[in-house]
Amino acid sequence: MMDIVCLLLALFYCLMIAKSLRSMPRDAVEIKTIEPSKKILEISLIIPFRNEGKNLPHLLAQIESLLPQSQLKEVILVDDHSKDGGPELVHDFIQMHPEKVKYVLSKGEASKKGALHSGIIEAEFEWVLISDADSEFPSGWIASMTSIPESDLLVGPVLFYAKKKSFIGTFQVLDSIALLGIGQSAVEGGTPLFASASNLLFRKSDYLELNPFLNNWNIPSGDDVFLLQSFANAGRSIKTIWHPHALVQSEAPKTLSKMLKQKLRWASKNPLVPSMRYQFTAFSVLFFNVSLIAGIALAVYGLIATSLLVAMWVVKLVLDYLVLRRLSNVYRKTWSLFDFLSSFLIYPLYVTFIGILSFFYTPKWK
């Protein structure tokens, strides 16, 4: 019986990764050159911040470099009740760019969803592009996100980067590459699962109509997934873009504690996402990784065939490598075989730990 369960989980994992690989470009050469959109979209860029005083100088410098672009009509910086010196930095910046940059104080209690909502309500233009205060934007970001045929929601790529070489940093970079590959491929295949609020483009009118946070204001995380699923459930057109010029990055948490807290915050909303496909995929992947760990003990006691367990690990090894290598070629990421193998061996234990603990974890927004 256990053999059959493990085999079914392995087969689903294989099918999911194989389907993802079919949707992925092999490298950046396959991607069409970014061209200016024939229709000039008027964009409101919305970035919430809370206690981001250390990141704001760099963020504001990036925004300043984006301001001359014709598609970017306004930037709305939403203060989610910061208690550091961040708001003063923003006010000084606005004095230099009063025609395009606005400061908005989030209404209600501190909340990422509340901050986003406050910014979207204040937006004066049809299209809204959202990101985070700790993000890195490429110079061609705006042009890239407005270069493909129009959709109701455009899911842009987001990855972690590590400033200094470390196992924790590299592990998170590889994890983010894998998740990005699955997420973008799911959108490409017409079955969107998850996205990142660091790089989403949509119409203000659609957001107001769908009201994606109506039933989940009390959940500290998941603003991106709830927004994506509201568009999917309403049958709206959702597309993605595979291009390094559209890639938004943020620095990976530097310590194990911060990494685990962030991942637990993200995972804690999984049971509450209103999508059966999302639930089935999330829990199937969790149980597959659990079976890889538990299978070692089961094989020792003869409860599953050792050959089946070895086959599951080998298949996962090959498929994971193919996904990471292909996405790394597209987004120009480098890593060594040692980085991959060491992360690969720890990953099932990591997913099992996060998945189980997330059912008992109560997340907080900063």
C-alpha positions as CSV (number, residue, x, y, z in Angstrom):
1,M,0.0,0.0,0.0
2,M,2.8,2.4,0.9
3,D,4.5,1.6,-2.3
4,I,1.4,2.7,-4.3
5,V,1.1,5.9,-2.4
6,C,4.7,6.8,-2.9
7,L,4.5,5.9,-6.6
8,L,1.5,8.1,-7.1
9,L,3.1,11.1,-5.4
10,A,6.2,10.6,-7.5
11,L,4.2,10.3,-10.7
12,F,2.4,13.6,-9.9
13,Y,5.7,15.3,-9.2
14,C,7.1,14.1,-12.5
15,L,4.1,15.2,-14.5
16,M,4.1,18.7,-12.8
17,I,7.8,19.2,-13.5
18,A,7.7,17.8,-17.0
19,K,4.8,20.1,-17.8
20,S,6.7,23.1,-16.4
21,L,9.8,22.2,-18.5
22,R,7.7,22.2,-21.7
23,S,6.6,25.8,-21.0
24,M,10.1,27.2,-20.1
25,P,12.4,28.8,-22.7
26,R,15.8,27.0,-22.8
27,D,17.8,30.1,-22.4
28,A,17.7,33.9,-22.9
29,V,18.5,33.5,-26.6
30,E,15.1,32.0,-27.2
31,I,13.3,35.0,-25.8
32,K,12.3,37.7,-28.2
33,T,13.9,41.1,-27.9
34,I,11.9,43.5,-25.8
35,E,10.2,46.1,-28.0
36,P,8.3,49.1,-26.9
37,S,4.5,48.5,-26.7
38,K,2.5,49.9,-29.5
39,K,0.0,51.1,-26.9
40,I,1.6,53.3,-24.3
41,L,0.2,52.2,-20.9
42,E,-0.1,54.9,-18.2
43,I,1.2,53.3,-15.0
44,S,1.0,54.1,-11.3
45,L,3.8,52.3,-9.5
46,I,2.8,51.5,-5.9
47,I,5.4,50.5,-3.3
48,P,4.4,49.9,0.4
49,F,7.1,50.3,3.0
50,R,7.2,49.7,6.8
51,N,10.4,50.4,8.8
52,E,12.5,50.3,5.6
53,G,14.8,53.2,6.6
54,K,17.9,51.2,5.6
55,N,16.5,50.2,2.2
56,L,14.8,53.5,1.2
57,P,17.9,55.4,0.0
58,H,18.6,52.7,-2.6
59,L,14.9,52.4,-3.4
60,L,14.6,56.1,-4.0
61,A,17.7,56.2,-6.2
62,Q,16.2,53.5,-8.3
63,I,12.9,55.3,-8.6
64,E,14.7,58.5,-9.6
65,S,16.2,56.6,-12.5
66,L,12.8,55.3,-13.6
67,L,10.9,58.6,-13.5
68,P,11.9,59.8,-17.0
69,Q,10.2,56.8,-18.6
70,S,7.1,57.9,-20.4
71,Q,4.9,55.0,-19.2
72,L,5.5,55.8,-15.6
73,K,3.1,58.5,-14.7
74,E,3.3,58.4,-10.9
75,V,4.9,56.7,-8.0
76,I,3.0,56.2,-4.8
77,L,5.0,55.3,-1.7
78,V,2.6,53.9,1.0
79,D,3.8,54.3,4.6
80,D,2.5,51.3,6.5
81,H,2.8,53.0,9.9
82,S,6.6,53.1,10.0
83,K,8.3,53.8,13.3
84,D,11.8,54.7,11.9
85,G,13.0,57.6,9.9
86,G,11.8,56.3,6.6
87,P,8.8,58.7,6.1
88,E,11.2,61.7,6.5
89,L,13.4,60.3,3.7
90,V,10.3,59.9,1.5
91,H,9.1,63.5,2.2
92,D,12.5,64.9,1.3
93,F,12.5,62.9,-2.0
94,I,9.0,64.1,-2.9
95,Q,10.1,67.7,-2.5
96,M,12.5,67.0,-5.4
97,H,9.9,65.3,-7.5
98,P,6.5,66.6,-6.6
99,E,5.0,66.2,-10.0
100,K,5.3,62.4,-10.0
101,V,5.9,61.1,-6.5
102,K,3.3,60.8,-3.8
103,Y,3.3,59.8,-0.1
104,V,0.3,58.0,1.3
105,L,-0.3,56.8,4.9
106,S,-1.9,53.4,5.0
107,K,-5.4,53.5,6.5
108,G,-6.2,51.3,9.5
109,E,-3.8,49.0,11.3
110,A,-0.4,48.0,9.9
111,S,-1.0,45.5,7.2
112,K,0.6,44.7,3.8
113,K,-2.8,44.3,2.2
114,G,-4.0,47.5,3.8
115,A,-1.0,49.4,2.5
116,L,-1.5,48.0,-1.0
117,H,-5.2,48.8,-1.0
118,S,-4.5,52.4,0.2
119,G,-2.1,52.9,-2.6
120,I,-4.3,51.5,-5.3
121,I,-7.2,53.6,-4.2
122,E,-5.1,56.7,-4.6
123,A,-3.8,55.7,-8.0
124,E,-4.8,58.2,-10.7
125,F,-4.0,56.0,-13.7
126,E,-5.5,52.9,-15.3
127,W,-2.6,50.5,-14.8
128,V,-1.1,49.6,-11.5
129,L,2.4,48.1,-11.0
130,I,3.2,46.9,-7.5
131,S,6.5,46.1,-5.9
132,D,8.3,46.0,-2.5
133,A,10.7,48.5,-0.9
134,D,13.6,46.0,-0.7
135,S,13.5,45.2,-4.4
136,E,16.1,45.7,-7.1
137,F,14.7,46.9,-10.5
138,P,16.6,46.5,-13.8
139,S,16.7,49.7,-15.9
140,G,14.4,48.1,-18.5
141,W,11.8,46.9,-16.0
142,I,9.0,49.3,-17.0
143,A,9.5,48.8,-20.7
144,S,9.7,45.0,-20.3
145,M,6.5,44.8,-18.3
146,T,4.6,46.8,-20.9
147,S,6.0,45.1,-24.0
148,I,3.8,42.0,-24.3
149,P,0.2,41.8,-25.6
150,E,-2.2,43.3,-23.1
151,S,-3.7,41.0,-20.4
152,D,-5.7,41.6,-17.3
153,L,-2.9,40.6,-15.0
154,L,0.8,40.3,-15.9
155,V,2.9,38.2,-13.5
156,G,6.5,39.3,-13.6
157,P,9.6,37.3,-12.5
158,V,11.0,37.7,-9.0
159,L,14.1,36.0,-7.5
160,F,16.3,36.2,-4.5
161,Y,20.0,37.1,-4.7
162,A,22.7,36.8,-2.1
163,K,25.3,39.6,-1.6
164,K,27.8,37.3,0.0
165,K,28.4,33.6,-0.7
166,S,26.9,31.4,1.9
167,F,25.0,28.2,2.1
168,I,21.8,29.8,3.4
169,G,22.0,32.5,0.7
170,T,22.6,30.0,-2.2
171,F,19.9,27.7,-0.9
172,Q,17.4,30.4,-1.0
173,V,18.4,31.6,-4.5
174,L,18.0,28.0,-5.8
175,D,14.7,27.6,-4.0
176,S,13.4,30.9,-5.5
177,I,14.5,29.8,-9.0
178,A,12.6,26.5,-8.7
179,L,9.5,28.3,-7.4
180,L,9.7,30.9,-10.1
181,G,9.9,28.2,-12.8
182,I,6.8,26.4,-11.4
183,G,4.9,29.6,-11.0
184,Q,5.6,31.1,-14.4
185,S,5.0,27.7,-16.1
186,A,1.6,27.4,-14.4
187,V,0.6,30.8,-15.7
188,E,1.9,29.9,-19.2
189,G,-0.2,26.7,-19.1
190,G,-3.4,28.6,-18.1
191,T,-3.5,27.2,-14.5
192,P,-1.9,30.0,-12.4
193,L,-0.9,28.9,-8.9
194,F,1.2,31.6,-7.2
195,A,3.1,34.8,-7.9
196,S,5.0,37.5,-6.1
197,A,3.6,41.0,-5.1
198,S,7.1,42.4,-6.0
199,N,6.2,42.4,-9.7
200,L,2.5,42.4,-10.7
201,L,0.8,44.6,-13.3
202,F,-3.0,45.0,-13.5
203,R,-5.8,47.5,-14.0
204,K,-7.1,49.5,-11.0
205,S,-10.7,48.9,-12.1
206,D,-10.3,45.1,-12.1
207,Y,-8.8,45.2,-8.6
208,L,-11.7,47.3,-7.3
209,E,-14.3,45.0,-9.0
210,L,-12.7,41.7,-7.8
211,N,-11.8,43.0,-4.3
212,P,-9.3,40.2,-3.7
213,F,-8.7,40.8,0.0
214,L,-12.3,41.0,1.0
215,N,-12.3,37.6,2.9
216,N,-8.7,37.5,4.0
217,W,-7.8,40.9,5.6
218,N,-7.0,39.0,8.8
219,I,-4.3,36.9,7.1
220,P,-0.9,38.7,7.4
221,S,0.5,37.1,4.2
222,G,-0.7,36.0,0.8
223,D,-1.6,39.3,-0.8
224,D,0.0,38.2,-4.0
225,V,-1.6,34.7,-4.1
226,F,-5.0,36.0,-3.1
227,L,-4.8,38.7,-5.8
228,L,-3.7,36.2,-8.4
229,Q,-6.4,33.7,-7.6
230,S,-9.1,36.3,-7.6
231,F,-8.2,37.1,-11.2
232,A,-8.0,33.4,-12.1
233,N,-11.4,32.5,-10.4
234,A,-13.0,35.4,-12.3
235,G,-11.7,34.0,-15.6
236,R,-9.5,37.0,-16.3
237,S,-6.6,36.9,-18.8
238,I,-3.3,36.2,-16.9
239,K,0.1,36.2,-18.6
240,T,3.7,36.1,-17.6
241,I,6.9,37.4,-19.1
242,W,10.2,35.4,-19.4
243,H,13.0,38.0,-19.6
244,P,15.9,39.1,-17.5
245,H,15.0,42.8,-18.2
246,A,11.7,42.2,-16.3
247,L,13.3,40.4,-13.4
248,V,12.8,42.0,-9.9
249,Q,15.1,40.8,-7.2
250,S,15.4,41.1,-3.4
251,E,18.1,40.1,-1.1
252,A,17.6,36.7,0.6
253,P,17.3,36.7,4.4
254,K,20.8,36.5,5.9
255,T,20.2,34.2,8.8
256,L,18.5,30.9,9.3
257,S,16.0,32.4,11.8
258,K,14.9,35.1,9.3
259,M,14.7,32.6,6.5
260,L,12.5,30.3,8.4
261,K,10.2,33.0,9.7
262,Q,9.7,34.4,6.2
263,K,9.0,30.9,4.8
264,L,6.6,30.1,7.6
265,R,4.7,33.3,7.0
266,W,4.4,32.5,3.3
267,A,3.4,28.8,4.0
268,S,0.9,29.6,6.7
269,K,-1.7,31.0,4.2
270,N,-1.6,27.9,2.0
271,P,-4.7,26.1,3.5
272,L,-6.7,29.3,3.1
273,V,-6.1,30.0,-0.6
274,P,-9.5,29.6,-2.5
275,S,-8.3,27.3,-5.2
276,M,-8.6,23.5,-5.3
277,R,-5.8,23.2,-7.8
278,Y,-3.5,25.3,-5.6
279,Q,-4.4,23.2,-2.6
280,F,-3.9,19.9,-4.4
281,T,-0.5,21.0,-5.8
282,A,0.8,22.4,-2.6
283,F,-0.1,19.4,-0.5
284,S,1.0,16.9,-3.1
285,V,4.5,18.5,-3.2
286,L,4.6,18.5,0.6
287,F,3.6,14.9,0.9
288,F,6.1,13.9,-1.9
289,N,8.9,15.5,0.1
290,V,7.6,13.9,3.3
291,S,7.6,10.5,1.6
292,L,11.3,11.0,0.5
293,I,12.3,11.5,4.2
294,A,9.9,9.0,5.7
295,G,10.7,6.5,3.0
296,I,14.2,6.1,4.3
297,A,12.8,4.6,7.6
298,L,10.1,2.7,5.7
299,A,12.7,1.1,3.5
300,V,14.8,0.1,6.5
301,Y,11.8,-1.8,7.9
302,G,10.8,-3.2,4.6
303,L,7.6,-1.3,4.3
304,I,8.5,0.0,0.8
305,A,10.9,-1.3,-1.8
306,T,14.4,0.2,-1.6
307,S,14.5,0.3,-5.4
308,L,11.4,2.5,-5.4
309,L,12.9,5.0,-2.9
310,V,16.1,5.2,-4.8
311,A,14.2,5.8,-8.1
312,M,12.2,8.6,-6.4
313,W,15.3,10.4,-5.3
314,V,17.0,10.0,-8.7
315,V,14.0,11.2,-10.6
316,K,13.7,14.2,-8.4
317,L,17.5,14.9,-8.7
318,V,17.3,14.9,-12.5
319,L,14.1,17.0,-12.8
320,D,15.2,19.5,-10.3
321,Y,18.5,20.0,-12.0
322,L,16.8,20.5,-15.4
323,V,14.5,23.1,-14.0
324,L,17.2,25.0,-12.2
325,R,19.6,24.9,-15.1
326,R,17.1,26.1,-17.6
327,L,15.8,29.0,-15.5
328,S,19.3,30.0,-14.5
329,N,20.1,30.2,-18.2
330,V,17.1,32.5,-18.8
331,Y,17.8,34.8,-15.8
332,R,21.6,34.6,-15.9
333,K,22.1,33.0,-12.5
334,T,25.2,30.9,-11.7
335,W,25.8,28.1,-9.2
336,S,28.0,25.1,-8.8
337,L,27.2,21.4,-8.8
338,F,28.1,21.3,-5.1
339,D,25.6,24.1,-4.5
340,F,22.9,22.1,-6.2
341,L,23.7,18.8,-4.6
342,S,24.0,20.1,-1.0
343,S,20.7,22.0,-1.4
344,F,19.0,19.1,-3.0
345,L,19.8,16.8,-0.1
346,I,18.5,19.2,2.5
347,Y,15.4,20.4,0.6
348,P,13.0,17.6,1.4
349,L,13.7,17.9,5.1
350,Y,13.3,21.7,4.8
351,V,9.9,21.4,3.0
352,T,8.7,18.8,5.5
353,F,9.7,21.0,8.5
354,I,8.1,24.2,7.0
355,G,5.0,22.4,5.8
356,I,4.2,20.8,9.1
357,L,5.1,23.7,11.3
358,S,3.1,26.2,9.2
359,F,-0.1,24.6,10.5
360,F,0.8,25.8,14.0
361,Y,2.5,29.1,13.2
362,T,0.8,32.5,13.6
363,P,2.5,34.9,11.3
364,K,2.9,38.7,11.8
365,W,3.5,41.5,9.3
366,K,6.8,43.0,10.6
